Amino acid sequence: MKHRILVADDEPSVREHLQKALTQAGHLVDLCEDGEDTAQALISHSYTLVILDVLMPHRTGVEVAKTVRASGDDVPIILMTGALHEQIRKSCDDLKRVGWIAKPISPAHVETAINKATNEPN
């Protein structure tokens, strides 16, 4: 199944890499470069999956994820990070339907994370 995915990362190369890989896999992809843009996109559009960088300007991916859950939205979220610190993981323990992927990312790892987050077979 193809998805409408929001990708948020402050690094242009990461956004472009993910957009290319996800589009080639048949997904519709919207891009944001910081947490504030991401929060606005989530208000304006409906997504089947959100991929968030943990460290972004204006709002972190964790803050955005918590805002999404507080609003009652159950959209699957994948958080990306270069270094998954235990403190970051613990701050998300109460969030449901949140997965993790380590940077540097590969298209295969992203597709596996998407399938897991959306409960689809690989």
N, C-alpha and C positions, 0 to 999 in steps of 0.2 A: 504494500500500500504506500502511495506517495503522500507526503505531508506538506503543510505550509509551516515553514520553520523560521523563527526569528533567531538570528545570530548576532550577538553583541560582544564586541571586543574592541579595545582601544588601539590595537595594532592593525593597520591597514592590510598588511601582508597576511595575517591570520584570517581576517574577514574575507579577503579575496580568495584565499586558498579554500576555505570552507564553502564559500559560495560556488566556486567552480566545481568542487567535488560533489556537493549536494545537488546542484543543478544537473550535472551529468547523470546523477542517479535518479533524476526525474522529479525531485522535490522543488517546490516553490520556495524561494528564499528571500527574506527581507533582512537588511543589515542595519545595525546601530553601532555607534562608536563610543557611547558612554552610558552610564546608568540612567541619567535623566531622559535621554532620547529613548532608551529601552522602555522605561516606565510609560512614556507617552504612547509609544507604539503598541504596548499591551492594552492600553485603554482604547485605542482607535481600531484595532484589528483583533481578529480571533486566530489563534495559532494552535496547531496540533502538537507542537514541540517548541521549547525555547532552549537555546544554548547560550550560556552566559559565562564570560570571563569572570573569575573571582575578583581580580583587581582592576577596576575601571574608575575613571574620574567621575565625580559628582555623586555617584552611588555605586557601591560595590555590587558584584553579582549576588552575594549573599543577602544584601539589603533588598535588592530587587526581588529575589526569590521569596523573602519573608513578606514583602508587600503583596506579592501575587497570592500567596497562601492566605494572608490576612483578609484579602478581598473575597475569599471563597473560591478562587479559581484553582482547579485541580489539574491544569495543564502539566504534562511531564516537563521537567527541567533537568538539563545536564549542565553542571558547573565544570568549567575548564580551569586548570591551574598548573603553573610550572612547578610548584612545590606545595603539596597538600600537607599543611601543618595540622596537627591534631586539634589545635584550638579552632581552626576553621571548620573542620569536620564536626566537632562537638557543637559549634554554634548552629549547625543545620540538623542536628539529631531529631528535632521535633518536626521537621518538614517532611511531608510525605511526597513520594514520587519524585525524588531528587537523586540523580545519578552523578557520577564523577568521571572525568576523563583527564589524563595527564598530558601536558604539553611536553615536547612537541607532539603534535597530533598527526595521525595518518588517516586517510579516507576510510580504510578498513576498520580502524578502531572507532571512528565516528559512527559508521553505519552499524557496527555491533552495539554501540551505546544507544543509538536510536531504536534499534530493534528491541533491546532490553527495556528501555524506558517506555516504549509503546506496547510492550508485551507481544511482539511479533516474533515469529521464528526467524533465525538467521538464514 
